[in-house]
Amino acid sequence: MVAARAGFAQTPEVRLAAIPEYTAVAPGTTVRVAVRMELPAGWHVYWTNAGESGLPTTLTWRAPPVLSAGAATWPAPEALASASTISHVLHGTLYVVTPFAVAPAADAARAELTAELTWVLCSGGTCLRQRGSAGTAVRVERRGAGGAGAKPRDPAWAGVEAASSTLPLAGEGVTLRATQAADGVRLEITGLRGLPPAGSPVTWFPLAEGQTALVVPIRVAGGVVSVTVRPRDVTGPPPGRLSGVLVGLLVREGAATSRALAVDVPVEAAAR
C-alpha cells in the first residue's frame, strides 16, 4: 500500500490506501481491489453524482494489460440539504471496490496497480479541490493460486468486509424490473429475504448527472416491493436505463437491517 500523493490543496489530509483481496491470483480468475479513503472528522466529499453542488469524486486505475478493471462499487451516499441545493455526500472512512479480471493467458509476474483519485473536500463553507493516488500489487501465479479461495488473503481486507454494509447490494438473489408508468418510472424488486413495511420511506439517488435525491414511499403487493421515481432520472435513448442507488431499504434477516440496493436496469416501455 502506498500513501496519497500530494496534489492541489492537501490540508486537511485525506489518507488513501489500495487493498487487494488476495495477494496471489491465478490466470482466468477475478480479484477485488478496494481503495480506502479516510476523511478527516467533520469533512465530506461528493458521490459520483454530486447533486446540485460540488464535484463528483473520480477514480481511475492504472494497471497492466493482464488485469482488466470492471465497474467500481461506491458506498451509498447521504443527502445534504442547504437553503437552496441538495448534494450527495460521503464522509468518514470510505471503501470503493473494483473487480479486476485476470487474463487467462497471463504469465506469472508481479502486477502493479495504481488508483488515481480526485475529490472536493468540504466542511461548512470551506471546500478544497484535492487529488491523490495509492498503489498495490498482486502476484499472478500459474500454480497454487485459486479464485475465491486464493491464499494468502491481505490482512487489511478485514476492514473492507467490516464496511460491507455501507456498500449497496448488487444482485445477491434480488431481481429488478423498471417500467414506464403514468406517474413516473416504476421499479419493482423481488427476491428480498424480508419485506419492508408498505409506506416506509426510502431515498433514491440517481446516477443521472445533476439529478438529486428523492424520498419515495414503498409499495408492497404480492411479495413485490416497488417505488416510483421521476422520468428525468432515466438515461440514454427512450425508453432508457434506470441507474442509481436505493438507500434505506429495510430488509429483515433475523433482525431488521437497513441496506442500500444498486440499480442498473433497462426501462421497459409501458404496455399498450
Backbone hydrogen bonds, N-H to C=O, Kabsch-Sander energy under -0.5 kcal/mol:
donor,donor_aa,acceptor,acceptor_aa,energy
2,V,135,G,-0.7
9,A,129,R,-1.5
15,R,13,E,-0.5
15,R,38,E,-1.8
17,A,36,R,-1.4
19,I,34,A,-3.3
21,E,32,R,-3.0
23,T,152,P,-2.2
25,V,139,R,-2.9
26,A,146,G,-0.7
28,G,102,V,-1.4
29,T,26,A,-1.4
31,V,100,F,-2.5
33,V,98,T,-2.7
34,A,19,I,-3.1
35,V,96,V,-2.6
36,R,17,A,-3.1
36,R,34,A,-0.5
37,M,35,V,-0.5
37,M,94,L,-2.4
38,E,15,R,-2.8
38,E,36,R,-0.5
39,L,37,M,-0.8
39,L,92,G,-2.3
43,W,40,P,-1.8
44,H,122,C,-2.4
45,V,90,L,-2.4
47,W,88,H,-2.3
50,A,48,T,-0.6
52,E,86,I,-2.9
53,S,50,A,-0.6
57,T,46,Y,-1.0
57,T,47,W,-0.6
58,T,118,T,-2.3
60,T,116,E,-2.6
62,R,114,T,-2.8
63,A,61,W,-0.5
67,L,64,P,-2.1
68,S,101,A,-2.3
69,A,67,L,-0.5
70,G,99,P,-3.1
73,T,97,V,-3.1
74,W,72,A,-0.6
76,A,166,T,-2.5
78,E,89,V,-2.1
80,L,87,S,-3.1
81,A,79,A,-0.5
82,S,85,T,-2.9
87,S,80,L,-2.8
88,H,50,A,-2.0
89,V,78,E,-2.8
89,V,87,S,-0.6
90,L,45,V,-2.7
92,G,43,W,-0.5
94,L,37,M,-3.0
94,L,92,G,-0.6
96,V,35,V,-2.2
97,V,73,T,-2.1
98,T,33,V,-2.7
100,F,31,V,-2.6
101,A,68,S,-2.7
102,V,29,T,-3.2
103,A,66,V,-2.7
103,A,101,A,-0.5
106,A,103,A,-1.8
109,A,140,V,-1.3
111,A,109,A,-0.6
111,A,138,V,-3.3
112,E,110,R,-0.6
113,L,136,T,-2.8
114,T,62,R,-2.3
115,A,134,A,-3.3
116,E,60,T,-3.3
116,E,114,T,-0.5
117,L,132,G,-2.9
118,T,58,T,-1.4
119,W,130,Q,-2.3
121,L,128,L,-3.0
122,C,44,H,-2.9
122,C,120,V,-0.5
123,S,126,T,-2.6
126,T,123,S,-2.3
128,L,121,L,-2.7
130,Q,119,W,-2.9
131,R,7,G,-0.9
132,G,117,L,-2.0
134,A,115,A,-2.0
136,T,113,L,-2.3
138,V,111,A,-2.1
139,R,23,T,-2.8
140,V,109,A,-3.3
140,V,138,V,-0.6
141,E,25,V,-3.0
141,E,139,R,-0.7
150,A,147,G,-1.7
154,D,21,E,-1.4
157,W,154,D,-2.1
158,A,155,P,-1.4
159,G,156,A,-1.3
160,V,156,A,-0.7
161,E,157,W,-2.3
162,A,158,A,-2.1
163,A,159,G,-1.2
164,S,161,E,-1.4
166,T,163,A,-2.1
167,L,164,S,-1.4
169,L,260,A,-3.1
172,E,170,A,-0.9
174,V,171,G,-2.2
175,T,190,T,-3.0
177,R,188,E,-1.8
178,A,266,P,-0.7
179,T,186,R,-2.3
180,Q,268,E,-2.3
181,A,184,G,-2.8
184,G,181,A,-1.3
185,V,229,V,-2.5
186,R,179,T,-2.7
186,R,184,G,-0.5
187,L,185,V,-0.5
187,L,227,V,-3.1
188,E,177,R,-3.3
188,E,186,R,-0.6
189,I,225,V,-3.6
190,T,175,T,-2.4
199,G,218,I,-3.3
200,S,197,P,-1.8
202,V,216,V,-2.5
203,T,247,V,-2.8
204,W,202,V,-0.5
204,W,214,L,-3.3
205,F,203,T,-0.5
205,F,245,V,-2.9
207,L,243,S,-2.5
208,A,243,S,-0.5
211,Q,208,A,-1.9
214,L,204,W,-2.0
216,V,202,V,-2.6
216,V,214,L,-0.6
218,I,200,S,-1.7
219,R,226,S,-2.8
221,A,224,V,-2.2
224,V,221,A,-1.9
225,V,189,I,-2.5
226,S,219,R,-2.6
227,V,187,L,-1.9
229,V,185,V,-2.8
233,D,230,R,-1.6
234,V,231,P,-1.6
235,T,241,R,-2.6
240,G,237,P,-1.7
241,R,235,T,-2.4
242,L,265,V,-3.0
243,S,233,D,-0.6
243,S,241,R,-0.6
244,G,263,V,-2.4
245,V,205,F,-2.3
246,L,261,L,-2.6
247,V,203,T,-3.2
247,V,245,V,-0.6
249,L,259,R,-2.0
250,L,248,G,-0.5
251,V,249,L,-0.7
251,V,257,T,-3.2
253,E,251,V,-0.8
253,E,255,A,-1.9
255,A,253,E,-1.7
257,T,251,V,-2.5
259,R,249,L,-2.8
259,R,257,T,-0.6
261,L,246,L,-2.5
262,A,169,L,-3.3
263,V,244,G,-3.0
265,V,242,L,-2.2
267,V,240,G,-2.6
268,E,178,A,-3.0
268,E,266,P,-0.5
